[in-house]
Amino acid sequence: MAQPVSEVEAPRAVKLAFWTLTSMVVGSMVGAGVFSLPARFAQETGVAGALISWAVAGTGMLMLAFVFQNLANRRPDLDAGVYAYAKAGFGEYPGFFSAFGYWASACVGNVTYWVLIMSTAGALVPALGEGDTVLAIVLSSAGLWGFFLLIKQGVKEAAAINRVVTVAKLIPICVFVLLSLFVFDPGVFAANFGGADYAGSLFDQVRSTMLVTVFVFLGVEGASVYSRHAKRRADVGRATVTGFLSVFAVFASVTIVSYGVMPMEEIAELRQPSMAGVLEAAVGTWGMVFVSIGLVVSVLGAYLAWTLMAAEVLFVAAKDKDMPRFLGRATKADVPVPALVLTTALSQLVLVVTYFSDDAFNFALDLTSALTLIPFLLAALFAVKVAAGRDGRAVRGGRPEMTVAVLAVVYTAFLLFAAGLKFVLVSFIIYAPATILFVMARREQGRRLFSPWEAVLLAVSVAGAVVGVVALAAGWLTI
């Protein structure tokens, strides 16, 4: 940036914050998420449930956006990432869990990109299936490590690339919404309103769609990037709301207009990317091709950006002594290679696991969302402490700040409930072994490995992991 926001006039700050948020959210996990929305929603809910889901998700994620903005304003000293809030509020081990969970969610999220690309190509090459065949996994693995070699050479233009691919994905999304509205059938929409017989009660419909709404909103924590530097915080707040609502409108529109094109039972059976299938039903084969091309271009670009982001999380955590020192090493080209290797390796492992899943894409999508819940919940709980003046500082926040923080806590707690036991246990299976990195970091510093409170948290995570492994092995839980 040529000049800091504090030196820019207020209107410019508004635009900057607006486009920062829009680019971050639309240019993040939505690369995979939004193209999958029609079928994923139709598998779970009708129009009524979808409207309620988006209302709950929109309100909840907006509260989280305000939480991150408020924390950036109130605690500008904590600039080491989302996990810094967990560390400041609840100690180093919870902070480590938050850092690891945020990183792992990015790695698993990257797997959805490859599954979706292979599923898209599978429409032409049946051997690729829906991105979950042996051939699809082999080709995806080649892509994973090909990007690793590319980034290792010093590719640092991820932000610029992401802006380009944002356009590549916004065009087919907007065209999809407009064309779907043109062929919109009120009768079909009305028939889909209450949901199909398989959808269950309205509450179950709403709960079952919560994780996918989290997935497409990943990146909302980037809303506070510039708020610390702006002269007028109110301008940034207005820009945050405007930017968030514009992106929210895009997400909701893709889902809702689909219900006016096809019966939900038929939408639910579409292969991913289901947005292509809906547009094909609306305008013909060219619609499917149009969406598929836009998806591949946008997803590959977003994959590059998120791989760099994931590696950066480990790198920064290592620099803050919350991860082993080796993860803080970088080349002369400023590429954190050890962190990049670990990032690619976890994505590779999850990619192999998807082969054994009943639904590779939805499994990776839901797991991505579940892994982010701990970092988000800890950040929201820390916001409550800050608002109450219980964070080691005497300054209390006002009632609006406390209200926002409490609502964010309630929302993230509901998401944990909505995720269900399966994804909570699978998350433990990923979290518990990660403690090895925490132990390595403590030993490097010659410190005591665990305090009594940290030992309790370790026991809970290990117990959860053991239960999860046993449940999967015995067939009590399936992925």
ChimeraX attribute file (.defattr): number of C-alpha atoms within 10 A of each C-alpha:
attribute: neighborCount
match mode: 1-to-1
recipient: residues
	/A:1	4
	/A:2	4
	/A:3	7
	/A:4	11
	/A:5	21
	/A:6	15
	/A:7	12
	/A:8	15
	/A:9	12
	/A:10	18
	/A:11	11
	/A:12	13
	/A:13	25
	/A:14	25
	/A:15	16
	/A:16	17
	/A:17	27
	/A:18	24
	/A:19	16
	/A:20	19
	/A:21	28
	/A:22	25
	/A:23	22
	/A:24	23
	/A:25	25
	/A:26	29
	/A:27	29
	/A:28	28
	/A:29	27
	/A:30	25
	/A:31	30
	/A:32	32
	/A:33	25
	/A:34	27
	/A:35	27
	/A:36	25
	/A:37	26
	/A:38	26
	/A:39	26
	/A:40	24
	/A:41	28
	/A:42	28
	/A:43	23
	/A:44	23
	/A:45	33
	/A:46	28
	/A:47	24
	/A:48	16
	/A:49	25
	/A:50	26
	/A:51	17
	/A:52	15
	/A:53	23
	/A:54	21
	/A:55	13
	/A:56	16
	/A:57	23
	/A:58	21
	/A:59	16
	/A:60	22
	/A:61	23
	/A:62	22
	/A:63	22
	/A:64	27
	/A:65	24
	/A:66	25
	/A:67	30
	/A:68	26
	/A:69	24
	/A:70	24
	/A:71	24
	/A:72	21
	/A:73	17
	/A:74	16
	/A:75	16
	/A:76	12
	/A:77	10
	/A:78	15
	/A:79	12
	/A:80	14
	/A:81	17
	/A:82	22
	/A:83	29
	/A:84	25
	/A:85	28
	/A:86	28
	/A:87	22
	/A:88	16
	/A:89	22
	/A:90	16
	/A:91	14
	/A:92	19
	/A:93	23
	/A:94	23
	/A:95	24
	/A:96	24
	/A:97	23
	/A:98	29
	/A:99	27
	/A:100	28
	/A:101	25
	/A:102	25
	/A:103	25
	/A:104	26
	/A:105	26
	/A:106	28
	/A:107	29
	/A:108	25
	/A:109	30
	/A:110	31
	/A:111	30
	/A:112	29
	/A:113	27
	/A:114	27
	/A:115	28
	/A:116	28
	/A:117	25
	/A:118	26
	/A:119	24
	/A:120	27
	/A:121	20
	/A:122	20
	/A:123	16
	/A:124	10
	/A:125	11
	/A:126	12
	/A:127	16
	/A:128	22
	/A:129	20
	/A:130	23
	/A:131	31
	/A:132	29
	/A:133	21
	/A:134	14
	/A:135	14
	/A:136	24
	/A:137	22
	/A:138	14
	/A:139	15
	/A:140	23
	/A:141	21
	/A:142	13
	/A:143	14
	/A:144	22
	/A:145	15
	/A:146	12
	/A:147	18
	/A:148	19
	/A:149	15
	/A:150	11
	/A:151	20
	/A:152	19
	/A:153	14
	/A:154	15
	/A:155	16
	/A:156	16
	/A:157	12
	/A:158	19
	/A:159	17
	/A:160	12
	/A:161	17
	/A:162	25
	/A:163	17
	/A:164	17
	/A:165	22
	/A:166	26
	/A:167	16
	/A:168	21
	/A:169	25
	/A:170	18
	/A:171	13
	/A:172	21
	/A:173	21
	/A:174	14
	/A:175	15
	/A:176	27
	/A:177	19
	/A:178	15
	/A:179	16
	/A:180	24
	/A:181	17
	/A:182	13
	/A:183	15
	/A:184	18
	/A:185	16
	/A:186	12
	/A:187	12
	/A:188	16
	/A:189	21
	/A:190	15
	/A:191	17
	/A:192	21
	/A:193	19
	/A:194	17
	/A:195	25
	/A:196	17
	/A:197	10
	/A:198	11
	/A:199	18
	/A:200	13
	/A:201	14
	/A:202	18
	/A:203	12
	/A:204	14
	/A:205	24
	/A:206	25
	/A:207	20
	/A:208	22
	/A:209	25
	/A:210	24
	/A:211	22
	/A:212	23
	/A:213	24
	/A:214	26
	/A:215	24
	/A:216	25
	/A:217	26
	/A:218	24
	/A:219	20
	/A:220	23
	/A:221	21
	/A:222	20
	/A:223	31
	/A:224	24
	/A:225	15
	/A:226	21
	/A:227	26
	/A:228	20
	/A:229	19
	/A:230	21
	/A:231	16
	/A:232	16
	/A:233	19
	/A:234	13
	/A:235	19
	/A:236	27
	/A:237	21
	/A:238	14
	/A:239	24
	/A:240	28
	/A:241	16
	/A:242	17
	/A:243	22
	/A:244	23
	/A:245	16
	/A:246	13
	/A:247	17
	/A:248	21
	/A:249	12
	/A:250	16
	/A:251	23
	/A:252	19
	/A:253	18
	/A:254	22
	/A:255	25
	/A:256	23
	/A:257	24
	/A:258	31
	/A:259	28
	/A:260	23
	/A:261	24
	/A:262	20
	/A:263	20
	/A:264	27
	/A:265	17
	/A:266	13
	/A:267	23
	/A:268	18
	/A:269	14
	/A:270	19
	/A:271	19
	/A:272	28
	/A:273	26
	/A:274	25
	/A:275	29
	/A:276	28
	/A:277	24
	/A:278	25
	/A:279	25
	/A:280	18
	/A:281	16
	/A:282	21
	/A:283	15
	/A:284	12
	/A:285	13
	/A:286	12
	/A:287	21
	/A:288	23
	/A:289	16
	/A:290	17
	/A:291	26
	/A:292	25
	/A:293	17
	/A:294	21
	/A:295	28
	/A:296	23
	/A:297	17
	/A:298	27
	/A:299	29
	/A:300	21
	/A:301	23
	/A:302	28
	/A:303	28
	/A:304	23
	/A:305	21
	/A:306	22
	/A:307	24
	/A:308	23
	/A:309	18
	/A:310	23
	/A:311	25
	/A:312	21
	/A:313	23
	/A:314	27
	/A:315	27
	/A:316	19
	/A:317	23
	/A:318	19
	/A:319	16
	/A:320	14
	/A:321	19
	/A:322	25
	/A:323	26
	/A:324	23
	/A:325	18
	/A:326	15
	/A:327	25
	/A:328	21
	/A:329	15
	/A:330	16
	/A:331	12
	/A:332	7
	/A:333	11
	/A:334	13
	/A:335	21
	/A:336	24
	/A:337	23
	/A:338	18
	/A:339	24
	/A:340	24
	/A:341	17
	/A:342	16
	/A:343	26
	/A:344	22
	/A:345	16
	/A:346	17
	/A:347	24
	/A:348	21
	/A:349	14
	/A:350	18
	/A:351	28
	/A:352	19
	/A:353	16
	/A:354	23
	/A:355	16
	/A:356	13
	/A:357	15
	/A:358	12
	/A:359	14
	/A:360	24
	/A:361	25
	/A:362	20
	/A:363	17
	/A:364	26
	/A:365	25
	/A:366	22
	/A:367	25
	/A:368	30
	/A:369	28
	/A:370	25
	/A:371	28
	/A:372	24
	/A:373	24
	/A:374	23
	/A:375	25
	/A:376	27
	/A:377	22
	/A:378	25
	/A:379	30
	/A:380	29
	/A:381	23
	/A:382	24
	/A:383	33
	/A:384	25
	/A:385	19
	/A:386	25
	/A:387	25
	/A:388	18
	/A:389	14
	/A:390	15
	/A:391	18
	/A:392	10
	/A:393	11
	/A:394	10
	/A:395	13
	/A:396	15
	/A:397	17
	/A:398	10
	/A:399	11
	/A:400	10
	/A:401	20
	/A:402	19
	/A:403	14
	/A:404	23
	/A:405	27
	/A:406	18
	/A:407	20
	/A:408	28
	/A:409	25
	/A:410	15
	/A:411	22
	/A:412	24
	/A:413	16
	/A:414	14
	/A:415	22
	/A:416	20
	/A:417	13
	/A:418	18
	/A:419	21
	/A:420	13
	/A:421	13
	/A:422	16
	/A:423	22
	/A:424	19
	/A:425	22
	/A:426	23
	/A:427	25
	/A:428	22
	/A:429	20
	/A:430	17
	/A:431	21
	/A:432	20
	/A:433	13
	/A:434	16
	/A:435	19
	/A:436	12
	/A:437	17
	/A:438	22
	/A:439	19
	/A:440	16
	/A:441	20
	/A:442	18
	/A:443	13
	/A:444	13
	/A:445	13
	/A:446	9
	/A:447	10
	/A:448	9
	/A:449	15
	/A:450	16
	/A:451	10
	/A:452	8
	/A:453	10
	/A:454	15
	/A:455	13
	/A:456	12
	/A:457	16
	/A:458	18
	/A:459	12
	/A:460	14
	/A:461	21
	/A:462	18
	/A:463	16
	/A:464	20
	/A:465	22
	/A:466	17
	/A:467	16
	/A:468	23
	/A:469	17
	/A:470	13
	/A:471	16
	/A:472	16
	/A:473	11
	/A:474	10
	/A:475	10
	/A:476	10
	/A:477	16
	/A:478	12
	/A:479	18
